[in-house]
Amino acid sequence: MNLSPKQEARLAQALPAAKAKLRAQFKDQQAQNAQAKKRAPPRAPNKMVARIATPAPYAFNGFDARHMPLDEVTAPYTTTNFITTMEFQSKVNVGQVVVVCQRTYFSNQSYSGPDTDYIAMMYDETETIDGSIPVTKVARAPIVGAPDPGAADVHFSVRARLHNLSAKLECLGTNTGLYPPGSVYFGKVPCIETGTKSTGAKEGLTIKQAWADDSIAVGYLKSYPAASLVSHPVCIDASIAENVSYKTWRDLLVPASTTDQGSLSFKTALEPIVLYIPKCGSGTTVVDYRLVLGQQWCSRHPHDVIVRSTQKQHSATSPDVWHKVLNAAKSVGPRLIEHAADSAAQYVGARMRQGGPVAAELPAMAGLF
């Protein structure tokens, strides 16, 4: 029996009476190792393992300038990323609904274009769905410069399609420096309707009933405390709702000032992102929010030489990769984004400058640190 150098060293250090027993133990160990080697299956030859690339996380992120082309070859085009911001406050006596979705000029039931540059609107929850829906705020994409609406519709020769649309919601605290109360509901939904031809109009439903309640009931809209949105804003990427509409290029139009903005139809290409802000606050205290919209547009410019020169041919994404990315976008939920870590410190400083009783409020602020 051949001993290893380590075993030889241990044997040399052992007492004479223990050497025979130690040598027998080493012999048993070697016999067990030999048996284990006989039972082990032969190793397979090395093979190249095919690895599938992880679906690109930026594919439907409107804040990311990287671009994933469609799964088919098209004519040259240029891609542009824009940021649009909406800031608003909760209301003490009424809830509000924001729908982030591109609007078309005519109803989806009768005509599929042209598209407008309106991408988000805010409504009071008590308004009913009909041919004239008041809006309290609107957000427009800068794809054609967002000119002021005039007395007549303004048509543009730009051909475009909205490739990515994301919405990031954050809470800015309260207008009085108090701890932000209440919560909001936020998420993307497969489809919602507006206009006189919709079921909501026929049944006289309010905006909250038609666009918020049903989506909350089935889990499309999830609840987020206002306080958590101070340090952890939530970001949602719109997913594809209808492939044909999503891939179709359309002319752009800015409706006349006499057009009822709130009744413009939702485009069916991307899933609408819906935000419901229940009534909240008391007296003069209201909660401040910021909604940041990230967009990636694909466009063709037949008469603008400078922008036209940026158009290029994009290679198609392979159908296998495209479908994997789309499935990932459907299954991944909202993204939590780290916000400024000093939000609570800023709050404490503001309250101290105002002479407010900070110490009593610190336990409730624990979630902000």
C-alpha positions as CSV (number, residue, x, y, z in Angstrom):
1,M,0.0,0.0,0.0
2,N,1.4,3.4,-1.0
3,L,0.6,6.2,1.4
4,S,0.3,9.8,0.4
5,P,2.9,12.3,1.7
6,K,0.3,13.7,4.1
7,Q,-0.5,10.2,5.4
8,E,3.3,9.4,5.7
9,A,3.8,12.6,7.8
10,R,0.9,11.7,10.2
11,L,2.2,8.2,10.6
12,A,5.7,9.5,11.4
13,Q,4.2,11.7,14.1
14,A,2.1,9.0,15.7
15,L,3.1,7.0,18.8
16,P,4.6,3.5,18.2
17,A,1.5,1.9,19.7
18,A,-0.9,3.8,17.5
19,K,0.9,3.3,14.1
20,A,-0.6,-0.1,13.3
21,K,-4.2,1.2,13.9
22,L,-3.5,4.4,11.9
23,R,-2.0,2.4,9.0
24,A,-5.2,0.2,9.0
25,Q,-7.4,3.3,8.8
26,F,-5.5,4.6,5.8
27,K,-5.8,1.2,4.1
28,D,-9.7,1.3,4.6
29,Q,-9.9,4.8,3.2
30,Q,-8.0,3.9,0.1
31,A,-10.2,0.8,-0.5
32,Q,-13.3,2.9,-0.2
33,N,-12.0,5.5,-2.7
34,A,-11.1,2.8,-5.1
35,Q,-14.7,1.4,-4.9
36,A,-16.2,4.8,-5.5
37,K,-14.1,5.3,-8.6
38,K,-15.3,2.0,-10.0
39,R,-19.0,3.0,-9.5
40,A,-18.7,6.5,-11.0
41,P,-20.2,6.7,-14.5
42,P,-17.8,7.7,-17.3
43,R,-17.6,11.5,-18.0
44,A,-19.3,12.6,-21.2
45,P,-17.0,14.4,-23.7
46,N,-17.1,18.2,-23.6
47,K,-19.7,19.7,-25.8
48,M,-20.5,23.3,-26.8
49,V,-23.6,24.4,-24.9
50,A,-26.0,26.5,-26.9
51,R,-27.0,29.6,-24.9
52,I,-30.0,31.8,-25.6
53,A,-29.4,35.5,-25.0
54,T,-31.4,36.9,-22.1
55,P,-34.3,39.0,-23.4
56,A,-33.2,42.7,-23.6
57,P,-34.5,44.5,-20.6
58,Y,-34.6,47.8,-22.5
59,A,-36.8,46.6,-25.3
60,F,-40.0,48.4,-24.2
61,N,-38.4,51.0,-21.9
62,G,-39.3,54.4,-23.2
63,F,-36.5,56.0,-21.1
64,D,-33.8,53.9,-22.8
65,A,-32.4,55.3,-26.1
66,R,-31.4,51.8,-27.2
67,H,-33.7,50.5,-29.9
68,M,-34.9,47.0,-30.7
69,P,-36.4,46.9,-34.2
70,L,-39.5,44.9,-35.2
71,D,-39.2,41.3,-36.3
72,E,-39.6,42.3,-40.0
73,V,-37.6,44.6,-42.4
74,T,-39.0,48.0,-43.1
75,A,-37.9,51.1,-44.9
76,P,-35.2,53.4,-43.2
77,Y,-36.4,55.5,-40.3
78,T,-34.9,57.4,-37.4
79,T,-35.5,56.8,-33.7
80,T,-35.9,59.6,-31.1
81,N,-36.5,59.5,-27.3
82,F,-38.5,62.2,-25.6
83,I,-39.4,63.0,-21.9
84,T,-42.7,64.6,-21.0
85,T,-43.6,65.5,-17.4
86,M,-47.0,66.0,-15.7
87,E,-47.1,67.4,-12.2
88,F,-50.4,67.5,-10.2
89,Q,-51.9,67.3,-6.7
90,S,-54.5,65.1,-5.1
91,K,-57.9,66.7,-4.4
92,V,-59.7,66.8,-1.1
93,N,-63.2,66.3,-2.6
94,V,-62.8,64.2,-5.7
95,G,-60.6,61.5,-7.2
96,Q,-58.7,61.8,-10.5
97,V,-57.8,59.4,-13.3
98,V,-54.8,59.8,-15.7
99,V,-54.7,57.7,-18.8
100,V,-51.3,57.4,-20.5
101,C,-52.0,56.4,-24.1
102,Q,-51.6,57.9,-27.6
103,R,-54.8,59.3,-29.0
104,T,-56.2,59.0,-32.5
105,Y,-58.3,61.6,-34.3
106,F,-61.3,59.4,-35.2
107,S,-63.0,56.6,-33.3
108,N,-61.4,53.1,-33.5
109,Q,-64.7,51.6,-34.7
110,S,-64.8,53.7,-37.9
111,Y,-61.3,54.8,-38.8
112,S,-57.7,54.0,-37.7
113,G,-56.0,57.3,-38.2
114,P,-54.5,59.9,-38.3
115,D,-52.7,59.9,-34.9
116,T,-52.3,62.9,-32.6
117,D,-49.5,64.0,-30.4
118,Y,-51.6,63.7,-27.2
119,I,-50.2,60.9,-25.0
120,A,-51.7,61.5,-21.5
121,M,-54.8,63.2,-20.0
122,M,-56.2,63.8,-16.5
123,Y,-59.9,63.6,-15.7
124,D,-62.1,64.0,-12.6
125,E,-63.4,60.6,-11.7
126,T,-67.1,61.8,-11.6
127,E,-67.2,62.8,-15.3
128,T,-69.3,60.5,-17.4
129,I,-68.2,58.9,-20.7
130,D,-69.9,60.6,-23.6
131,G,-69.2,62.8,-26.6
132,S,-67.7,65.6,-24.5
133,I,-65.4,64.8,-21.6
134,P,-63.6,67.7,-19.8
135,V,-59.9,67.2,-19.0
136,T,-57.9,68.9,-16.3
137,K,-54.4,68.3,-17.7
138,V,-53.0,67.1,-21.0
139,A,-49.5,65.9,-22.0
140,R,-48.2,66.0,-25.6
141,A,-45.2,64.4,-27.3
142,P,-42.7,66.7,-29.0
143,I,-42.7,64.6,-32.1
144,V,-44.0,67.5,-34.2
145,G,-43.0,70.3,-31.8
146,A,-46.3,70.4,-29.9
147,P,-47.6,73.6,-31.5
148,D,-50.6,75.4,-30.0
149,P,-53.9,74.2,-31.4
150,G,-55.4,76.7,-33.9
151,A,-58.7,77.3,-35.5
152,A,-58.3,74.4,-37.9
153,D,-56.7,71.0,-37.8
154,V,-53.0,71.0,-38.6
155,H,-51.7,68.1,-40.7
156,F,-48.0,67.0,-40.8
157,S,-46.2,65.0,-43.5
158,V,-44.2,63.1,-40.8
159,R,-45.0,59.4,-40.7
160,A,-44.5,57.9,-37.3
161,R,-45.2,55.2,-34.8
162,L,-44.8,55.1,-31.1
163,H,-42.4,52.3,-30.4
164,N,-42.0,52.5,-26.6
165,L,-44.0,54.2,-23.8
166,S,-43.1,54.2,-20.1
167,A,-44.5,56.1,-17.1
168,K,-42.7,56.8,-13.9
169,L,-44.7,57.9,-10.9
170,E,-43.2,59.6,-7.9
171,C,-44.6,61.4,-4.8
172,L,-43.1,64.8,-4.0
173,G,-44.5,65.0,-0.5
174,T,-47.2,67.5,0.5
175,N,-47.6,71.2,-0.1
176,T,-47.4,71.8,3.7
177,G,-44.4,69.6,4.4
178,L,-46.5,66.9,6.2
179,Y,-46.0,63.2,5.8
180,P,-47.9,62.3,2.6
181,P,-51.1,60.4,3.3
182,G,-53.2,58.1,1.1
183,S,-52.3,55.8,-1.8
184,V,-52.8,55.6,-5.5
185,Y,-53.6,52.8,-8.0
186,F,-51.2,52.3,-10.9
187,G,-50.8,49.8,-13.7
188,K,-51.4,48.9,-17.4
189,V,-54.6,47.5,-18.8
190,P,-55.2,45.6,-22.1
191,C,-58.0,47.9,-23.3
192,I,-60.3,50.7,-22.2
193,E,-63.0,52.5,-24.3
194,T,-64.1,56.1,-24.7
195,G,-66.5,58.0,-26.9
196,T,-70.2,57.8,-27.7
197,K,-69.9,54.3,-29.2
198,S,-68.5,52.7,-26.1
199,T,-70.4,50.6,-23.6
200,G,-69.5,53.2,-20.9
201,A,-71.3,55.9,-22.8
202,K,-74.4,53.7,-23.4
203,E,-74.6,52.8,-19.7
204,G,-73.8,56.3,-18.4
205,L,-70.8,55.1,-16.5
206,T,-68.4,57.5,-14.8
207,I,-64.7,57.5,-15.7
208,K,-63.9,55.8,-12.3
209,Q,-66.4,53.1,-13.0
210,A,-65.3,52.4,-16.5
211,W,-61.5,52.9,-16.4
212,A,-60.5,52.3,-12.7
213,D,-62.9,50.1,-10.8
214,D,-62.9,47.1,-13.2
215,S,-59.1,47.2,-13.6
216,I,-58.7,47.3,-9.8
217,A,-61.1,44.4,-9.3
218,V,-59.0,42.1,-11.6
219,G,-55.6,43.3,-10.4
220,Y,-54.4,45.3,-13.3
221,L,-54.1,48.4,-11.1
222,K,-52.2,47.9,-7.9
223,S,-52.1,50.1,-4.8
224,Y,-49.0,52.1,-3.9
225,P,-48.8,54.2,-0.7
226,A,-47.9,57.8,-1.4
227,A,-45.2,57.7,1.3
228,S,-43.5,54.8,-0.5
229,L,-43.4,56.7,-3.8
230,V,-41.2,59.4,-2.2
231,S,-38.2,57.1,-1.9
232,H,-39.2,54.3,-4.4
233,P,-40.9,55.7,-7.5
234,V,-42.7,53.1,-9.7
235,C,-42.1,52.7,-13.4
236,I,-44.3,50.9,-15.9
237,D,-43.5,50.0,-19.5
238,A,-46.5,49.7,-21.9
239,S,-46.7,46.3,-23.6
240,I,-48.1,45.6,-27.1
241,A,-51.9,45.3,-27.1
242,E,-52.6,44.8,-30.9
243,N,-49.8,43.9,-33.3
244,V,-51.2,45.3,-36.5
245,S,-51.9,48.7,-34.9
246,Y,-48.5,48.7,-33.2
247,K,-46.6,48.1,-36.4
248,T,-48.6,50.5,-38.6
249,W,-47.2,53.9,-39.6
250,R,-49.6,56.8,-39.6
251,D,-49.7,60.5,-40.4
252,L,-49.8,63.0,-37.5
253,L,-52.3,65.7,-36.8
254,V,-52.8,68.4,-34.2
255,P,-56.6,68.8,-33.7
256,A,-58.2,72.3,-33.7
257,S,-58.7,74.1,-30.5
258,T,-62.5,73.4,-30.8
259,T,-61.9,69.7,-30.7
260,D,-63.0,67.9,-27.5
261,Q,-59.6,66.5,-26.3
262,G,-61.1,64.2,-23.7
263,S,-63.2,62.3,-26.3
264,L,-60.2,61.5,-28.6
265,S,-60.0,57.7,-29.0
266,F,-57.3,55.6,-27.4
267,K,-54.9,54.1,-29.9
268,T,-55.0,50.3,-29.6
269,A,-51.3,49.7,-30.3
270,L,-49.9,49.8,-26.8
271,E,-51.7,48.9,-23.5
272,P,-52.9,52.1,-21.8
273,I,-51.2,52.9,-18.5
274,V,-53.8,54.1,-16.0
275,L,-53.3,56.0,-12.7
276,Y,-56.2,56.5,-10.2
277,I,-55.6,59.1,-7.4
278,P,-58.4,58.8,-4.8
279,K,-59.5,61.9,-3.0
280,C,-57.1,62.6,-0.2
281,G,-56.0,65.3,2.2
282,S,-57.9,67.7,4.4
283,G,-58.2,71.5,4.5
284,T,-55.4,73.0,2.5
285,T,-53.1,69.9,2.7
286,V,-52.7,68.0,-0.6
287,V,-50.2,65.5,-1.9
288,D,-47.9,66.4,-4.8
289,Y,-47.1,63.9,-7.6
290,R,-44.9,63.9,-10.7
291,L,-45.6,61.6,-13.6
292,V,-42.7,61.3,-16.1
293,L,-43.4,59.8,-19.5
294,G,-40.6,58.3,-21.5
295,Q,-41.2,57.7,-25.2
296,Q,-39.3,56.3,-28.1
297,W,-40.6,57.2,-31.6
298,C,-39.8,55.8,-35.0
299,S,-40.4,58.4,-37.7
300,R,-39.9,59.2,-41.4
301,H,-39.5,62.8,-42.6
302,P,-40.1,63.4,-46.3
303,H,-39.4,67.2,-46.3
304,D,-37.0,67.9,-43.4
305,V,-33.6,67.4,-44.9
306,I,-31.7,67.5,-41.6
307,V,-33.8,65.0,-39.8
308,R,-34.2,62.9,-43.0
309,S,-30.4,62.5,-43.0
310,T,-30.6,60.6,-39.7
311,Q,-32.8,57.9,-41.1
312,K,-31.1,54.5,-41.4
313,Q,-31.9,51.0,-42.3
314,H,-32.5,48.8,-39.2
315,S,-31.9,45.0,-39.3
316,A,-35.0,43.1,-38.2
317,T,-34.9,41.3,-34.8
318,S,-35.2,37.6,-35.2
319,P,-38.8,36.4,-34.5
320,D,-37.5,34.0,-31.8
321,V,-35.8,36.8,-29.9
322,W,-38.7,39.2,-30.5
323,H,-41.2,36.8,-29.0
324,K,-39.0,36.0,-26.0
325,V,-38.6,39.7,-25.3
326,L,-42.4,40.3,-25.7
327,N,-43.2,37.5,-23.3
328,A,-40.7,38.9,-20.8
329,A,-42.3,42.3,-21.0
330,K,-45.8,40.8,-20.4
331,S,-44.6,38.8,-17.3
332,V,-42.4,41.5,-15.6
333,G,-44.3,43.8,-13.3
334,P,-43.7,47.4,-12.4
335,R,-40.1,48.4,-11.7
336,L,-39.2,50.1,-8.4
337,I,-36.7,52.8,-8.8
338,E,-34.5,54.2,-6.1
339,H,-35.1,57.8,-5.5
340,A,-33.0,60.4,-3.6
341,A,-32.1,59.0,-0.3
342,D,-32.2,62.3,1.5
343,S,-36.0,62.8,1.0
344,A,-36.6,62.3,4.7
345,A,-33.7,64.6,5.7
346,Q,-35.1,67.3,3.4
347,Y,-38.5,66.8,5.0
348,V,-37.1,67.2,8.5
349,G,-35.1,70.3,7.5
350,A,-38.3,71.9,6.0
351,R,-40.3,71.1,9.2
352,M,-37.6,72.5,11.4
353,R,-37.5,75.7,9.4
354,Q,-41.2,76.0,9.7
355,G,-41.0,75.5,13.4
356,G,-43.2,72.3,13.3
357,P,-43.2,69.5,15.8
358,V,-40.8,67.2,14.0
359,A,-40.1,64.8,16.9
360,A,-43.6,63.5,17.2
361,E,-43.7,62.7,13.5
362,L,-40.4,60.8,13.3
363,P,-41.8,57.3,14.1
364,A,-44.2,57.6,11.2
365,M,-41.3,58.5,8.9
366,A,-39.4,55.3,9.4
367,G,-40.2,54.0,6.0
368,L,-38.5,57.0,4.3
369,F,-35.0,56.2,5.6
